[in-house]
Amino acid sequence: MIREPHYSADVEIILNGLEQGSDIRLLNVVCDAIDLVCDHGDSAKARAEMLISKAGTHIWKTQVRDRRYDWCVLWEPREELAIIHFIGEL
C-alpha cells in the first residue's frame, strides 16, 4: 500500500533545516527513508523495529544511515497516511 507522508510540526522543522543546509547527502538518505516508509511501508525494512508509545500506539522505526550518521524515522501507518513522528538520532 502506498501512503502519503504526514509530518509532525517537529519533523517539518527538521526537514526544513535539512533542505536549507549544506548536507545534501544526509537530506538524500532521509528522503530515501521517507520514500521507503511511504512506498513500501509494509516491508520488513520499513518496519525494522516496533516501539510502543506511552499511549500504547505501535510506532515503527526505520533506520537512516550513511557513513557519518545513524538516524531513524519513527512513524505509524494510519490508513492511507504515514504519520512521521520523528527524524533524527535516538
C-alpha positions as CSV (number, residue, x, y, z in Angstrom):
1,M,0.0,0.0,0.0
2,I,1.3,3.4,-0.9
3,R,0.8,6.1,1.7
4,E,1.1,9.9,1.8
5,P,3.5,11.3,4.4
6,H,2.1,13.4,7.1
7,Y,4.7,15.2,9.2
8,S,4.5,16.4,12.8
9,A,5.5,20.0,13.4
10,D,8.9,19.0,14.9
11,V,9.6,16.9,11.8
12,E,8.7,19.8,9.5
13,I,11.3,21.9,11.3
14,I,14.0,19.2,10.9
15,L,13.2,18.7,7.2
16,N,13.2,22.5,6.5
17,G,16.6,22.7,8.3
18,L,18.0,19.8,6.1
19,E,16.6,21.4,3.0
20,Q,18.3,24.8,3.8
21,G,21.5,23.2,5.0
22,S,24.6,22.1,3.0
23,D,24.5,18.4,3.8
24,I,22.8,17.1,0.7
25,R,23.9,13.5,1.4
26,L,22.0,13.4,4.7
27,L,19.0,15.0,3.1
28,N,19.0,12.3,0.4
29,V,19.2,9.4,2.9
30,V,16.4,10.9,4.9
31,C,14.3,11.3,1.8
32,D,15.1,7.8,0.8
33,A,13.8,6.5,4.2
34,I,10.6,8.5,3.9
35,D,10.1,7.1,0.4
36,L,10.6,3.6,1.7
37,V,8.1,4.2,4.5
38,C,5.5,5.7,2.1
39,D,6.0,3.3,-0.9
40,H,6.9,0.1,0.9
41,G,5.7,0.7,4.5
42,D,4.6,-3.0,4.9
43,S,8.1,-4.3,4.1
44,A,10.5,-5.7,6.8
45,K,13.0,-2.9,6.0
46,A,10.5,-0.2,6.7
47,R,9.3,-1.9,9.9
48,A,12.7,-2.8,11.2
49,E,11.7,-2.4,14.8
50,M,8.4,-1.8,16.6
51,L,8.2,0.5,19.5
52,I,5.2,1.2,21.7
53,S,4.4,4.8,22.7
54,K,3.2,5.8,26.2
55,A,-0.4,5.9,24.7
56,G,0.0,2.2,23.6
57,T,0.3,3.1,19.9
58,H,2.6,0.9,17.7
59,I,5.4,3.1,16.2
60,W,7.8,1.7,13.6
61,K,11.4,2.6,13.5
62,T,13.2,2.8,10.1
63,Q,17.0,3.3,10.0
64,V,18.6,6.2,8.2
65,R,22.3,5.5,7.8
66,D,25.2,6.8,5.9
67,R,28.9,6.7,6.9
68,R,28.5,9.7,9.3
69,Y,25.1,9.4,10.8
70,D,22.9,6.8,12.5
71,W,19.4,8.4,12.4
72,C,16.0,6.9,12.2
73,V,12.4,7.7,11.2
74,L,9.7,6.9,13.7
75,W,6.3,6.5,12.0
76,E,3.0,4.8,12.1
77,P,0.6,3.8,9.4
78,R,-2.8,5.3,9.6
79,E,-5.0,4.2,6.6
80,E,-3.6,6.0,3.6
81,L,-1.1,8.1,5.6
82,A,2.3,7.5,7.0
83,I,2.4,9.7,10.2
84,I,6.1,10.7,10.6
85,H,6.6,11.5,14.3
86,F,10.4,11.9,14.5
87,I,13.5,12.1,12.3
88,G,16.9,12.2,13.9
89,E,19.3,10.4,16.3
90,L,17.9,8.4,19.2
